[in-house]
Structures are given as C-alpha cells and as structure tokens.
Amino acid sequence: MKSTSIATERLHVELQACWETLADLTTRLAQSTSSLRNAERCRGSLQQIRETYSASAAALLEPVEACLRLKPVRRSLEAVQEWIRQGPAKIPIGQRRLHAQLRALLVETTLDLCEPWRIWINQGYEQDWLAWDK
C-alpha cells in the first residue's frame, strides 16, 4: 500500500510540474509573439535582415527547445506508468478518464508550442494569431 501512495504522490507532483512548465513556456512564447505579430518585415542590408530573423526565430523556438530539454510530458507519462504498475488492479473509471483528459491536454499544449513559429514563418495572418491565442 505504501508504494501505491508514493506512486500516487509522484504522479500528482509530475502532473503539476508538467502543467506549470508548459504554462510558463506558453506564457513566455505569448510574450515573444506579441512583438512579432504586427512588426513589419525587416528591411535593410542582408546582415540586418539575417540578424532580425535570427533573433525572431530564437524568441519563437527557445520555448520549444526548453520543452525538448525538460521533457515535462515524458516525465508525467513515466509517473503514470509507475502509478499503474504500483496501483491497485482496478483504477476507478472516473480517475482513469480524468488522467487521460489531462494527459491529452498536456500533449496538445506541447504540440501547440510550435504553432507561433509556423504562423510567423508563413507571414501569419491575424486570424491565425487569434486562433493560437485561444
């Protein structure tokens, strides 16, 4: 029984940490996109254009790189596996559904970190940015 409570505690800690990490990365990404959304495309020398694009790309991709480095979803899924292995043979359906919905939301949020890059690189339209904001 003790290993079950430890696995349950780890699961809750990892799910909370995953959510907080993704919320932080999404917030940072939203702040980065606000300055890029309505900015005119760079004009000037080739060097100036390159520097501007490099800075913009870094701002948009840094949260994605941080997510790849921190692996919040992977850590939470490993905690789920441990919880299932250590837990009772029958996990209540409501609890399974809740964890499945939360995991789906975490994965969707992770995948959504790439969306600002796709919008920006394709000369994003305002409706694309508004959809991402939602």
Backbone torsions as a table, in degrees:
resi	resn	phi	psi	omega
1	MET	NA	-35.2	-178.9
2	LYS	-63.2	-41.2	179.6
3	SER	-64.9	-30.9	176.9
4	THR	-65.5	-44.3	-179.3
5	SER	-69.0	-33.8	176.4
6	ILE	-66.4	-43.9	178.6
7	ALA	-63.7	-39.6	179.0
8	THR	-65.4	-43.4	178.3
9	GLU	-63.0	-44.2	178.4
10	ARG	-61.5	-41.5	178.8
11	LEU	-59.1	-48.1	-179.4
12	HIS	-63.9	-40.3	179.0
13	VAL	-64.3	-45.7	-178.8
14	GLU	-67.6	-40.5	177.7
15	LEU	-63.6	-41.9	178.0
16	GLN	-63.8	-45.0	179.9
17	ALA	-63.5	-40.9	178.3
18	CYS	-61.0	-47.6	-179.9
19	TRP	-60.8	-44.8	-179.0
20	GLU	-65.6	-40.8	178.2
21	THR	-62.0	-48.2	-179.3
22	LEU	-66.5	-35.9	177.1
23	ALA	-64.3	-42.5	178.3
24	ASP	-63.9	-46.1	-179.9
25	LEU	-63.7	-40.3	179.3
26	THR	-66.2	-40.4	177.6
27	THR	-62.9	-45.8	178.4
28	ARG	-61.4	-40.0	179.5
29	LEU	-66.7	-41.3	177.9
30	ALA	-62.5	-39.1	177.3
31	GLN	-65.4	-40.0	178.7
32	SER	-65.4	-39.3	-176.2
33	THR	-72.5	-27.6	-176.4
34	SER	-59.7	-36.5	-179.8
35	SER	-79.3	-22.5	-177.8
36	LEU	-90.3	-23.0	-171.1
37	ARG	-58.1	-47.9	-174.7
38	ASN	-108.4	8.5	-179.5
39	ALA	-72.4	140.2	175.7
40	GLU	-71.8	152.4	176.8
41	ARG	-65.4	145.2	-174.5
42	CYS	-64.3	140.6	173.2
43	ARG	-123.2	158.7	178.0
44	GLY	130.7	-155.8	-178.6
45	SER	-72.2	163.8	178.2
46	LEU	-58.7	-38.7	178.9
47	GLN	-64.0	-43.3	179.0
48	GLN	-64.0	-42.1	179.0
49	ILE	-63.6	-43.6	179.6
50	ARG	-61.7	-44.6	179.7
51	GLU	-63.6	-41.5	179.0
52	THR	-63.8	-47.1	179.3
53	TYR	-64.6	-38.1	178.4
54	SER	-63.6	-43.7	179.3
55	ALA	-65.8	-41.7	179.1
56	SER	-65.1	-44.8	179.6
57	ALA	-62.3	-42.5	179.9
58	ALA	-62.1	-41.5	179.9
59	ALA	-63.3	-37.3	-178.2
60	LEU	-80.8	-31.0	-174.6
61	LEU	-95.8	-16.4	-179.3
62	GLU	-58.3	-44.6	177.3
63	PRO	-62.8	-34.4	177.9
64	VAL	-66.4	-45.1	178.2
65	GLU	-62.4	-39.6	178.1
66	ALA	-63.2	-40.3	178.5
67	CYS	-63.6	-42.2	178.2
68	LEU	-64.5	-35.7	-179.3
69	ARG	-74.6	-42.1	-175.4
70	LEU	-81.8	-26.4	177.8
71	LYS	51.6	52.1	-176.9
72	PRO	-63.8	-40.4	-178.4
73	VAL	-68.6	-41.7	179.1
74	ARG	-60.0	-44.7	179.4
75	ARG	-62.4	-39.8	179.5
76	SER	-68.6	-36.7	177.7
77	LEU	-67.8	-36.2	175.4
78	GLU	-63.7	-37.8	176.9
79	ALA	-66.1	-37.6	177.0
80	VAL	-63.1	-45.0	178.8
81	GLN	-58.9	-45.4	179.1
82	GLU	-63.0	-41.2	-180.0
83	TRP	-62.1	-41.9	179.7
84	ILE	-67.1	-43.1	179.6
85	ARG	-64.1	-40.9	-175.7
86	GLN	-87.3	-19.2	-172.9
87	GLY	-77.4	179.7	178.9
88	PRO	-65.9	159.1	-179.1
89	ALA	-59.9	-35.8	-178.9
90	LYS	-115.8	113.8	176.6
91	ILE	-94.4	130.6	-178.4
92	PRO	-53.7	140.8	-177.1
93	ILE	-58.3	-41.7	179.9
94	GLY	-60.5	-39.8	179.5
95	GLN	-69.8	-40.7	177.3
96	ARG	-62.4	-43.3	179.9
97	ARG	-62.9	-44.5	-179.7
98	LEU	-61.4	-46.3	179.2
99	HIS	-65.5	-37.9	178.9
100	ALA	-65.2	-41.8	178.5
101	GLN	-65.6	-41.2	179.0
102	LEU	-64.9	-44.2	178.8
103	ARG	-61.8	-41.2	178.3
104	ALA	-61.9	-40.7	178.4
105	LEU	-65.3	-40.6	178.8
106	LEU	-64.4	-42.7	178.5
107	VAL	-66.0	-43.7	178.7
108	GLU	-61.1	-41.4	178.4
109	THR	-64.2	-41.3	178.2
110	THR	-61.1	-47.0	179.6
111	LEU	-63.8	-32.3	-178.0
112	ASP	-71.1	-13.8	177.9
113	LEU	-63.5	-25.1	-179.5
114	CYS	-82.9	-16.5	-173.4
115	GLU	-60.7	-43.9	178.1
116	PRO	-57.9	-37.2	177.2
117	TRP	-61.9	-47.4	-179.5
118	ARG	-60.9	-43.2	179.8
119	ILE	-63.5	-48.3	-175.8
120	TRP	-65.0	-44.3	-176.2
121	ILE	-66.7	-26.2	179.0
122	ASN	-96.5	24.0	178.1
123	GLN	59.9	43.5	-171.9
124	GLY	-30.9	135.6	173.9
125	TYR	-87.0	155.0	-177.1
126	GLU	-58.2	-38.1	179.7
127	GLN	-64.9	-29.5	175.2
128	ASP	-66.7	-43.3	178.5
129	TRP	-65.3	-42.0	179.1
130	LEU	-63.1	-39.9	177.9
131	ALA	-63.1	-40.8	178.5
132	TRP	-66.3	-39.6	178.7
133	ASP	-57.0	-37.7	-179.7
134	LYS	-69.9	NA	NA
